[in-house]
Each structure stands twice: as structure tokens, then as C-alpha cells.
């Protein structure tokens, strides 16, 4: 089917109390894996690309790839720009066919974040495109976005209400203690899960959780068995994800888990089948590994089976 806006599927997720996975892709293998998982799970899905991914793959090529895959499925698919900071890049994505964009002004003072978000909302809504914004900051590193633990700040519910009222954004990414990257915590994760409910009561729009990868111990062990150096990798427990969804999270970003699965698979195949020459023989098991991650997330988030009622 044709690409849809994130507002369409996230409003449904908010109303019915589940979350939609937003999976970062850089190439055909990742996109095919995620789309295949969505089709089999009968789940709405958000395919997202960072500014770095758009630069790597090309904006027109990214749109053409995801649009063609979406047309071969019968579940709702969104193409979303993740962590957009360049207004020019955001406009370019809108012009070429992205159905959702994120403006990340979380590094800016409140008033400046409001101003740039409002500007993006005006342009995007005029083109029928949804807008995600961010208030509060996450620790860690994701693509071109880096924030130290000292600078991290949780989202304030009252500020969130004022921000949404002034900008008109369709979804809001909040900071509750998660972190980008595979090494999220030195000890056990401590998330401000009660903050989600407080923010939801104030804004009444879909909430987004970044930095939510689980970092599978099994996948890390496979990668390290074949030469990866991933010591210290630790993610968000599944039970914490279930709890934040119950309290109001409706979009959850997944990137690191897929990267780990992809690289672990490639390492294992190269080490155990040195006779291989065809790149496709490397990619097939890697695609299966990504698909397994995506399918598991859709089941965990409660989006599996939800697409049928949205058609």
C-alpha cells in the first residue's frame, strides 16, 4: 500500500495503548528485513532514516526503495526522518516523499526549540507530513547526535505541555533516562517511568522513546565469539519497555539492536564459511537476523496484529 503519515498510525497506537516500532535503515537489506517482519506480524511500521543515512543512501534513492517495498505490502508503512537538525534536509525529505519528519531542537534553549519546531510544523503540515519533536536530552551517541551524561536532562511535564501547545507537533520524544548506543548503563538501568504518565496527562499526543534498544546478550556473545569488541554493552530490559508503553509511549526507536544482529551475523558467516564468495550468501543470514529482531520488537510493543484494523 502507499506510504502513510506517522500521525495516522501513532494516533491509533495512542488510542489503543500499544507502541509502533521505528526501525532505522541505511540500505536495502535492513529495509527488506523490517518490512518482511511487519508483513508477517501484520503490524504497522515506521521505517526511518537519520540525516546520516539520507546522506549515505541519497534522499531520492531512500524514498524510492521504501516506497516500492511498501507498495508490495498490505500494512501501513511510514517513511520518517529521524533526528533532523538541518532545516534544508528536512525540507528536502518532505519534497521527495517522506511522510514524517523529526525536528530535533533538544540541544537548543526552550524558546529556540519552540521556534524551529513551529517553523518545521508549518512547512510539513502544509504538505500533509507529520512532525515529531523532542524536549529533554538523552545521553549517548546515535549517528551524528552526541550528548554527554552531564548534559542529559529529563523532560519536564509542564514544559512539555507548553511546547506542544506552542508548536502543534504531532508526537513528542521525551527523555526519561534512556541512552543512545549499545553501552547505555554501567549498572542496572534506572528509568523515570512515572514521568511518562505525567507527560501524557499534560500533552495528550503520542509520546516517543529514543535510546530503547535491548542489546541482546545472545547477539553480543555471538559477535564477540567471532572477534567483535562489545564488552560493556547493556540495554533496556523488556519489562521496562512494557511498562513505559502502558504509561503512554507509542513510538519506540530501534537501531542498535539491528546493527548488532547484522554485524554478528556477518562475522559468524565469514568465520565459519571462508569459502563463500557471493555477497548475497553473507546478506541472507544477516537479513534473517535483522528480521528476527524486528519481529520480536513488534510482538513486545503490542503492534503485531494491529494493522488489520487500520486498513
DRENNU-33275 format. One record per residue (C-alpha): residue number from 1; residue in three letters; x, y, z. Coordinates in pm, whole numbers. Example, Ala and Ser with C-alpha at 12.3 -4.5 7.8 and 13.67 -1.06 7.14 Angstrom:
// residues 2
nr  rest  c1  c2  c3
1  ALA  1230  -450  780 $
2  SER  1367  -106  714 $
//
This chain:
// residues 311
nr  rest  c1  c2  c3
1  UNK  0  0  0 $
2  UNK  102  364  -28 $
3  UNK  308  527  244 $
4  UNK  106  684  527 $
5  UNK  181  954  786 $
6  UNK  307  874  1132 $
7  UNK  12  1067  1278 $
8  UNK  -225  812  1128 $
9  UNK  -67  511  1294 $
10  UNK  52  676  1617 $
11  UNK  -288  824  1695 $
12  UNK  -425  470  1668 $
13  UNK  -147  337  1890 $
14  UNK  -220  605  2149 $
15  UNK  -592  532  2144 $
16  UNK  -544  155  2175 $
17  UNK  -247  151  2411 $
18  UNK  36  0  2210 $
19  UNK  359  124  2052 $
20  UNK  487  115  1694 $
21  UNK  848  26  1624 $
22  UNK  1050  283  1432 $
23  UNK  1341  100  1273 $
24  UNK  1646  282  1138 $
25  UNK  1759  165  795 $
26  UNK  2056  254  577 $
27  UNK  2023  12  289 $
28  UNK  1806  -243  109 $
29  UNK  1892  -532  341 $
30  UNK  1771  -354  653 $
31  UNK  1459  -222  481 $
32  UNK  1362  -563  338 $
33  UNK  1412  -730  675 $
34  UNK  1196  -483  865 $
35  UNK  926  -474  600 $
36  UNK  914  -852  588 $
37  UNK  873  -865  965 $
38  UNK  589  -613  953 $
39  UNK  409  -806  681 $
40  UNK  431  -1137  865 $
41  UNK  338  -982  1200 $
42  UNK  53  -780  1044 $
43  UNK  199  -475  1216 $
44  UNK  208  -107  1124 $
45  UNK  570  2  1094 $
46  UNK  785  313  1076 $
47  UNK  1091  293  854 $
48  UNK  1321  576  950 $
49  UNK  1645  721  825 $
50  UNK  1877  959  1005 $
51  UNK  2038  1256  833 $
52  UNK  2350  1041  806 $
53  UNK  2156  760  639 $
54  UNK  1995  1003  396 $
55  UNK  2340  1135  306 $
56  UNK  2473  780  268 $
57  UNK  2192  637  56 $
58  UNK  2058  953  -113 $
59  UNK  1719  1102  -38 $
60  UNK  1558  1007  -371 $
61  UNK  1700  657  -354 $
62  UNK  1580  610  4 $
63  UNK  1228  719  -87 $
64  UNK  1217  502  -399 $
65  UNK  1340  197  -208 $
66  UNK  1098  225  84 $
67  UNK  803  328  -132 $
68  UNK  849  29  -364 $
69  UNK  872  -211  -70 $
70  UNK  565  -55  92 $
71  UNK  364  -98  -227 $
72  UNK  427  -473  -209 $
73  UNK  284  -497  145 $
74  UNK  -63  -454  287 $
75  UNK  33  -299  622 $
76  UNK  63  75  696 $
77  UNK  421  196  641 $
78  UNK  568  535  732 $
79  UNK  891  682  597 $
80  UNK  1030  905  871 $
81  UNK  1334  1133  902 $
82  UNK  1499  1063  1238 $
83  UNK  1684  1333  1432 $
84  UNK  1656  1604  1168 $
85  UNK  1853  1912  1266 $
86  UNK  1912  2075  928 $
87  UNK  1605  2266  809 $
88  UNK  1723  2225  449 $
89  UNK  1748  1847  488 $
90  UNK  1402  1834  644 $
91  UNK  1252  2032  357 $
92  UNK  1433  1812  104 $
93  UNK  1290  1498  265 $
94  UNK  939  1644  261 $
95  UNK  970  1741  -105 $
96  UNK  1091  1398  -211 $
97  UNK  826  1192  -34 $
98  UNK  899  1133  335 $
99  UNK  565  1115  515 $
100  UNK  700  1210  856 $
101  UNK  994  1416  983 $
102  UNK  1159  1481  1317 $
103  UNK  1296  1819  1409 $
104  UNK  1545  1771  1691 $
105  UNK  1588  2102  1867 $
106  UNK  1651  1938  2203 $
107  UNK  2001  2088  2217 $
108  UNK  1857  2440  2196 $
109  UNK  1712  2665  2468 $
110  UNK  1336  2617  2509 $
111  UNK  1230  2925  2311 $
112  UNK  1463  2843  2021 $
113  UNK  1341  2482  2017 $
114  UNK  983  2610  2000 $
115  UNK  1068  2849  1716 $
116  UNK  1241  2596  1489 $
117  UNK  983  2326  1564 $
118  UNK  697  2562  1483 $
119  UNK  867  2654  1156 $
120  UNK  901  2287  1056 $
121  UNK  541  2213  1158 $
122  UNK  412  2492  932 $
123  UNK  604  2361  631 $
124  UNK  536  1992  696 $
125  UNK  166  2022  772 $
126  UNK  114  2226  457 $
127  UNK  249  1923  267 $
128  UNK  47  1669  468 $
129  UNK  353  1543  655 $
130  UNK  365  1459  1028 $
131  UNK  615  1613  1270 $
132  UNK  793  1464  1571 $
133  UNK  977  1699  1804 $
134  UNK  1198  1642  2108 $
135  UNK  1212  1800  2452 $
136  UNK  1476  1689  2702 $
137  UNK  1807  1526  2619 $
138  UNK  1940  1170  2610 $
139  UNK  2292  1065  2698 $
140  UNK  2497  866  2448 $
141  UNK  2573  870  2077 $
142  UNK  2350  797  1779 $
143  UNK  2480  869  1430 $
144  UNK  2573  1242  1426 $
145  UNK  2399  1318  1759 $
146  UNK  2616  1317  2070 $
147  UNK  2519  1417  2424 $
148  UNK  2725  1362  2736 $
149  UNK  2571  1233  3058 $
150  UNK  2636  1570  3224 $
151  UNK  2419  1745  2967 $
152  UNK  2133  1496  2979 $
153  UNK  1806  1632  3118 $
154  UNK  1471  1469  3176 $
155  UNK  1161  1615  3013 $
156  UNK  953  1844  3235 $
157  UNK  575  1778  3205 $
158  UNK  476  2144  3232 $
159  UNK  732  2245  2971 $
160  UNK  606  1963  2750 $
161  UNK  250  2097  2765 $
162  UNK  362  2450  2675 $
163  UNK  587  2316  2399 $
164  UNK  313  2114  2232 $
165  UNK  61  2399  2261 $
166  UNK  302  2646  2102 $
167  UNK  436  2423  1823 $
168  UNK  146  2198  1719 $
169  UNK  377  1896  1676 $
170  UNK  213  1556  1622 $
171  UNK  437  1349  1850 $
172  UNK  689  1428  2121 $
173  UNK  1012  1245  2201 $
174  UNK  1077  1255  2574 $
175  UNK  1381  1194  2794 $
176  UNK  1321  956  3085 $
177  UNK  1673  822  3137 $
178  UNK  1737  610  2828 $
179  UNK  2054  646  2623 $
180  UNK  2165  605  2264 $
181  UNK  2416  337  2167 $
182  UNK  2496  -16  2298 $
183  UNK  2662  87  2626 $
184  UNK  2370  259  2793 $
185  UNK  2440  190  3160 $
186  UNK  2727  99  3391 $
187  UNK  2488  -66  3637 $
188  UNK  2121  -150  3633 $
189  UNK  1908  92  3429 $
190  UNK  1704  341  3629 $
191  UNK  1426  494  3420 $
192  UNK  1178  760  3527 $
193  UNK  881  553  3409 $
194  UNK  634  753  3618 $
195  UNK  737  1062  3421 $
196  UNK  581  916  3105 $
197  UNK  235  915  3261 $
198  UNK  275  1269  3391 $
199  UNK  380  1399  3050 $
200  UNK  99  1210  2873 $
201  UNK  -158  1368  3102 $
202  UNK  -31  1710  3001 $
203  UNK  11  1676  2624 $
204  UNK  -241  1410  2510 $
205  UNK  -42  1326  2195 $
206  UNK  169  1019  2109 $
207  UNK  497  1003  2301 $
208  UNK  823  871  2158 $
209  UNK  1105  683  2328 $
210  UNK  1457  703  2184 $
211  UNK  1755  502  2306 $
212  UNK  1538  196  2372 $
213  UNK  1742  -92  2229 $
214  UNK  1751  -403  2446 $
215  UNK  2105  -514  2347 $
216  UNK  2060  -893  2337 $
217  UNK  2318  -1081  2542 $
218  UNK  2300  -1371  2297 $
219  UNK  2376  -1147  1997 $
220  UNK  2663  -975  2180 $
221  UNK  2812  -1314  2267 $
222  UNK  2792  -1432  1905 $
223  UNK  2964  -1115  1785 $
224  UNK  3239  -1139  2045 $
225  UNK  3292  -1509  1968 $
226  UNK  3393  -1404  1617 $
227  UNK  3607  -1104  1703 $
228  UNK  3375  -817  1799 $
229  UNK  3475  -598  2091 $
230  UNK  3144  -515  2254 $
231  UNK  3226  -557  2622 $
232  UNK  3006  -345  2846 $
233  UNK  2709  -343  2610 $
234  UNK  2384  -323  2803 $
235  UNK  2032  -217  2706 $
236  UNK  1678  -162  2832 $
237  UNK  1503  -466  2985 $
238  UNK  1184  -583  2813 $
239  UNK  979  -534  3127 $
240  UNK  1073  -166  3135 $
241  UNK  958  -129  2775 $
242  UNK  623  -291  2856 $
243  UNK  580  -53  3148 $
244  UNK  650  268  2955 $
245  UNK  408  159  2682 $
246  UNK  143  102  2947 $
247  UNK  202  456  3071 $
248  UNK  182  625  2732 $
249  UNK  476  563  2495 $
250  UNK  353  499  2138 $
251  UNK  666  506  1918 $
252  UNK  988  330  2007 $
253  UNK  1308  375  1807 $
254  UNK  1522  70  1734 $
255  UNK  1865  95  1573 $
256  UNK  2145  -54  1784 $
257  UNK  1979  -395  1822 $
258  UNK  1962  -436  1445 $
259  UNK  2320  -320  1392 $
260  UNK  2446  -569  1648 $
261  UNK  2248  -854  1490 $
262  UNK  2364  -763  1139 $
263  UNK  2733  -739  1227 $
264  UNK  2726  -1050  1447 $
265  UNK  2574  -1248  1160 $
266  UNK  2829  -1122  908 $
267  UNK  3116  -1203  1144 $
268  UNK  2984  -1555  1206 $
269  UNK  2932  -1628  837 $
270  UNK  3277  -1504  738 $
271  UNK  3442  -1705  1014 $
272  UNK  3253  -2030  961 $
273  UNK  3222  -2031  581 $
274  UNK  3552  -1894  446 $
275  UNK  3481  -2048  105 $
276  UNK  3196  -1803  32 $
277  UNK  3242  -1551  -246 $
278  UNK  2890  -1431  -328 $
279  UNK  2792  -1126  -114 $
280  UNK  2432  -1248  -119 $
281  UNK  2539  -1551  83 $
282  UNK  2656  -1310  352 $
283  UNK  2344  -1097  338 $
284  UNK  2076  -1366  355 $
285  UNK  2151  -1475  713 $
286  UNK  2212  -1113  812 $
287  UNK  1869  -1015  678 $
288  UNK  1717  -1303  874 $
289  UNK  1892  -1179  1189 $
290  UNK  1753  -827  1148 $
291  UNK  1408  -964  1073 $
292  UNK  1417  -1169  1393 $
293  UNK  1495  -853  1591 $
294  UNK  1217  -654  1426 $
295  UNK  960  -932  1472 $
296  UNK  1046  -960  1840 $
297  UNK  1006  -587  1890 $
298  UNK  668  -581  1718 $
299  UNK  546  -854  1949 $
300  UNK  692  -681  2255 $
301  UNK  542  -344  2164 $
302  UNK  195  -487  2106 $
303  UNK  175  -373  1742 $
304  UNK  161  -727  1599 $
305  UNK  -183  -789  1457 $
306  UNK  -287  -423  1479 $
307  UNK  -257  -341  1108 $
308  UNK  -574  -528  1012 $
309  UNK  -799  -282  1197 $
310  UNK  -628  19  1036 $
311  UNK  -693  -74  672 $
//
